[in-house]
Amino acid sequence: MNRLENLREIVDEVLDGIGAPEDRRCGFVHLYGVSAAAVLLAQRREQDAELAAVAGMLHDLATYEIGTSDDHAARGARRASEILGSLGTFTRWEVEAVRSVIAHHSDKAIIHDAFSELLKDADVLQHFLSDSGAPPLEPQAARRQALRRELDL
C-alpha cells in the first residue's frame, strides 16, 4: 500500500467515527475534495502532487475530529505532524512542508509560498465546486476569480 492510501485509512477511520451523518458526509466531501483539487493544481503548477494530496486530506481533519473549528489551522497543523510522524514514511522535510501549508491555509488574504497558496486555492476551489451558486466571502472571491481564469471555468 502506498503512503497516500495509508493516510486515507487513518482519515477514513476518524471520519467514520463522527456520529452525525451530515457532519461525516461533509468531512468526506471536503477533505477528499480538497485533496483532489490540490492534486489538480499541483499538476498544473508543477508542484509535488502527492504532498498536495496529503495536505488537502489533512488540512481540516482536526476540526472534524474534535467537532470545533476554533484555531483550526494551528490545531490541524499539529495533528497533521502527529499523523505523518506516526506513519514513519514521510521525511522531516515533508512533514514540515505539510504542517506549514496547513498552518497557513486559513490566511487567505496573505500571500505565502507557492505550496501554501496551492492549498488555499484547493480549499477555495472545493467550496466553489460543491456549491458554485454560493457567494464567496472576501478574500475568497478574488481567489475564486483567479482560479476560474486559471482553470478556464
N, C-alpha and C positions, 0 to 999 in steps of 0.2 A: 504494500500500500504506500502511496506517495505522501509527502508531507501535508499537502492540502487536504487530502482525504482523511488523514489522521486528525487534522484540526477540525474538519467538518463533523467528525464523530463527537468531539467534545462540545462543539457549538450545538449540535442537534440534541445532545443529552441535556444541556442547560435549557434549551428552548422547550423540549418535551416536558420538562419539569414545571413549566408555567401552568398554573391551574386554570386561568381564564382562557377559554378558546380564542376569543378575539385578540387578546394580548399575545398569545402563542402564534397565531396566524400573522399578526403584524411583525413579530420578531423574525419569523422565517422569511416573509416577503421582503422586509427591509434589509436584513443582513445579507441574504443571498442576492438580492437586487443590487445593493451597493457593491458587493464583491464582483458581480458580473459586469457592472458599469465600469468598475475600476480596471478590470482586465481589458475591456474595450478601449478605454482611454490610454492605458499603458501601451497597448499595441500601437495605437495611433501616434502616441507621443514618444515612442521608442524608449520606454522605461521597463522595469522589471515586472512582468505580468504576474508572476507567481506571488511576489511580495505585495503587489497591489491587491490581488485576490485575498491574501491573508489579512491585510489591513482592513479591507472592506468587510470581511467576515467578522472581525473582532471589534470594529470601531464603537459599536453601541452595545456589545454583549453585556457589559456590566450593568447597564440600565435595565435590560430585560431580566438579568439575573437577580437583581435586588428590588426591582419594581419602582425605582425613582430615577429621575434624570438630574437630580442635584449634583452639580460639579461632575457631570458625566464624562467630559473629555479627560480630565485628570484621572478619575476612577477607572475609566476604560483603558487608559494608557498603562496604568499599574496592572490591571487584570490581564491585559494582552502580554505584558512582560512575564507575568507568572505562568500563563498558559504556554507560551512559546518556550520559556525556560524549562518547563516540566517535560516537554516533548523531547528535548535534547537533540533535535535535528536542525536547529537554526543556530547560526553563528551569533556571537555577541553583536557584531555589526548589524545583522539582520534584525535581531530583537530590538536593538536601539532605534533602527530606522522605522520600524513599525510602531514602536512606542511613541516616537517623536511625532509622526504624522497623526496618530490618534489624539495625542495631546493638543495638536493644533487644529483639529478638524472643525471645532465649533467657532473658530475665529474667522468667519467667512469674509469679514471686512478688511482683514490684514493679509498681506501677501507674504507667504513664507517660501520655502524652497519648492522646487518643481514637484517633488513627490508628495509633499503636503498639499499642494494645490490640486494634484490629481485626486486625492481622497476627498477633499472638499467638493470638487466638481462631481465626483461619482455620487456623493451623498445628495447633492442638488439634483443631479440627473435622475436618480432613482425616485425622488419625490415627484419630479415632473412627470416621469413615465407612469407612475402609479396613480397620479391624479392631475392630468395635464390641464384640467379646467380650473384648478385652484390657483388663485393669485399668489405669487411668491412674495414673501416678506423681503424687505431690504436687509442685507445686500445680496440675498439670493437672486433677486430679479436681474441684476447685472450679470451674475454668473450664468443664469439660465439663458439669457440672451446670447452671451458669448458661446455657450455650448450649442445652442441652436444653430449659430453661424458655423461653428467648427464642424458639427456633425451633419449640417445641411438638413435640419429638421423643420 
